[in-house]
Amino acid sequence: LWRTACDGLSVLQYLRSKPKGGKPRIFVVRGGNQRITEELLRVLEGKIDWVADAASEVRRTPSGFEVATAGGRVIPASACIVTTAGGISSSFIRHIEPELAKTLAEVQFAGLTAVHLSVSREETLIRDAFGVLCPGGMPENFLGVMFNSLIFPHMAPPDQHLLTVIVGGAQAKGELPDVGRLQTAIPSLLSEMFGVKGAKWLGSFSWRGAIPQLVVGHHRLVEALDAAEARHPGLAFVGVDRGGVGVSDRIRVAREGLERIKRA
């Protein structure tokens, strides 16, 4: 859907047009991924109806579905794509699929906190690396660090590097960190672990339900989602509880969901 300004190709068409093989490359959307959604909004403006209200429930009708909203609106639909996951999806389908709703409500999520810091470009980072992943049991539940501006120099001023540290995960047992403590602890850990000194705190953001924990037996949930779709042709679940939290996984799962609706 989204087309680049330079060659008229969609993002997926552009990726498919690149030569296969060779060294893997990483790319970024200048201005952030939100530029994609902003362009989608521009392209679709006037062509579809936008509902500025939260969905509250999905209902079956003789002709398909109804989506009830928190504001009291009822929207008829021939098909319904559920892009949420876990407990949120559970609340939507509690009446049409009560047993599946109970299963979805039990999906556990791990929290993450992203901490952004700057360091002088005179500091030596690990060459030919975009970051470091750490094993469990690190201080402050330190999961890893990304050297953003080492790959994409435009992401920071000429004299500074931009680093992103990720803390939390399942080992944090649902607890989000004390940000005040992190402001002291994270620069100290960067110095101790990687010899990166003088890191300056830029800010942080925490997600309590960031990553679903797809435990042993997760295939049973996927089978239950498939069975619900079979019982309700035109319904598709494409949330992260189907598996895959990366951008490429999200695109794949969404495309597969659309294909299932077409075949219904």
N, C-alpha and C positions, 0 to 999 in steps of 0.2 A: 504493500500500500504506500509506504513512504518512499518518495523518490528523491534522489540526490540532485542538487542543483546543477552539477557538472555534466552528467551524462544521461539523465532521465531513467536510470535503472532503480528498481527497488533495492532495499538492503540485501535481500536474499538473492536477487538476480546478480547484484554486484559480486557477492561472495562466490556464487557459482561460476562467474566469468573468470575468476582468478586462476592462474595455472596451478595444477595439482602437483604435489610433491615439494621437495625442498624444505628449508627450515621453517617451522611454524612461526606465524607472525601474530602479533597482538595489535588490535586497533581500538580506537576510542572515538566516540562522537564528540566533536568539539562543542563545548557548552553543556555536556552531560546528556544522559539518555532521555531526559525530559524533552529535548528538542524533537525526538521522534514522535512523542505523543502530541506535542504542539503542532507538528506538521500534519499528523493524522487528523487533529481537530480542524485544521484549516481546510484540508481536502474534503472532509465529510460535512462541513458546515452547510446547513440548508438541505442536506440530503437525507438525514436521519433525525429522529426526535431524541432530544437529550432530556433526561429526567434527573433533576437536581434534588434527589431524595434517596434515602437509604432503603434498600430492599429489606423486607421483613419476613416474607414467606412465599414459597412456590406452591401453587395449587394446580391440580389436574382439572381439565374441563373436557367436554365432549369433542371440542375442536383442537385441543392442545393443552395450553397452560395459561395460568394467570399469575402475575407477580404482584403481590401486595407490597405497598411501601409504608414506611413509618408515618408518612403524612396522610395516609388514608386513601391513596390512589390505588386503583387496580388496573394493571396493564395486561391486555390479552397478548398472547404470543403463540406462534406455531411451534417454536423451538425455544429451549432455554439452556444456556451454557453457564454452569456454576464455576466461577474462576477462583472462589475462595477455598479454604481448606479447614479441616478439623472442626472445632466447636462452632465456628461461624457458619460453615456449610450445614452442620447439624441443625442449627436453629431454623434454617430455610426450609428443610425437608422433613421436619419433625412429624408432619401429618401425612404426607404421601409415602414416606419410607421410615416409619418409626424405629425399626430395628437397625437400619443403616445409620440413622441419626445417632443412636446410642453408641455405635462403634466409632463414628467420627468424633464424637465428643470425648472419647478416650485417647485420641492422638495427642501425644506430648510434644511440646516445642521447647527448644533451648533458646535462651536469650543471648544476644551479642551486644557488645559496645564497640563502636568505632571511634578511635581517638586520632585526631589529626594534629601533626606537629611539623614545624619547620626547623631545618638545620642549615648551616652555612654550606655552600657548594664546595668549600675547601675541605669539608669532612670527607673521609674516604668511605664509600659504601662498597658492598660486595659487587664486583664487576660482573657483567653479563648475567645479572639476576634481577628479577622484578620483585623479589622479596624472599622471606624465610618463613617456613612453617615449623612450629615447635611441637614437641611431644606433650602429652598430658602431664599434669603435676607441676607446671611452671608457676613461679610466684605471680600473684594477682590474676591467675588463670590466663596468663599471656599465651595466646594462640599463634601469633605471628605478626609480621610487619611487611608492608608493601612499600617499595621504593617508587612511588608514583612518577615523580619527575625524572627518574633515571631512564624510564622508558619513553615518557612523554614530556620533554623539556618545557613545552609551552604551559604546563600546568602550574608552574611556579616562577617567581621572578628570576632573572639571570643569576643573582647571587645567592639564591636559596634553593634547597631541596624540600619537597613535600613528601612526608611519610604518613602512612596510615597504619596504626597498630590496632589489632583486633583482640579483644579479651572476652572471656565468658565461656559459652558452650555448655555442653551437658555436664561437665565437671563442676560448674558453678551451682548446680542443683537448684536452678530457678531463681537464684539471687542475683540482682543487678549490683554492680560495684558502687562503692562510694566515690563519686567523681572527685571530691576534694582530695581523697587519698591518692587517686590515680595521677593527679596533677604533679605530685611529687614522685610517685613510684615509677611511672612510665619513663620519664627522662633518665632516671637513675638506672633502670634496667637496660635501656638502649646503650648507655655508657658502659655498663658492666658486661653485657653480652656481645656487643658488636663494636665497641670502642667509639661509638658515635656520641660526641660530647656537645653540650650547649643546645640541646633540643628545646624548642620553645612551644609551649602549649597553644594550640589554635582553637580547640573546641572538641566536643564529643557528642555522640548521639547513641541512644540505647534502644534496642528492640527487645521487648520481653518475649515475644513469640516469633523469633527470627527463623529458625530452622526446624522442620519437623524431624522427630526422631523415629526413623523407619526401622523398627526393631525386627528381630527374628519373627517370622510369621506375617510380615507386612503384606505378602502376596495375597493373604486372605481378604484384606481390606480392598485391594485392587479388584479381586474377584467379585466382592460384594458391590463395588461401584459398577462393574461391568454388568452384573445381574440386574441392578436397578435401572441402568440404561436400557436393557433389553425389555424390561417391564413397562418402561415409559418411553417409547420411541420419540425422538426429538429432544431428549434430555441428555446432556453431556457434562461430565465432571472433568475439569482440566486443572485443578488446583495442585499445589505442591505435594499433597499427600498421595498423589499418584506416583511421585518420585521425580527427583531432579530439581535442584534449586538454581542451577546456572541459567544464564540467558538462553543458550542454545537448547537446553532441555525444556525450558518454558515454551520456546517457539515450537519445538517438536511436539510436545504434548498438546498444545493448542491446535496445531494443524491436524493431529490425529483425531482430536475431538470433533473438529469440523467435518472430517471425512466420515466419522461414524454417524453424524447427523444426516449427512447427504445420503447415506446408505439406508437410513431408518425408513 
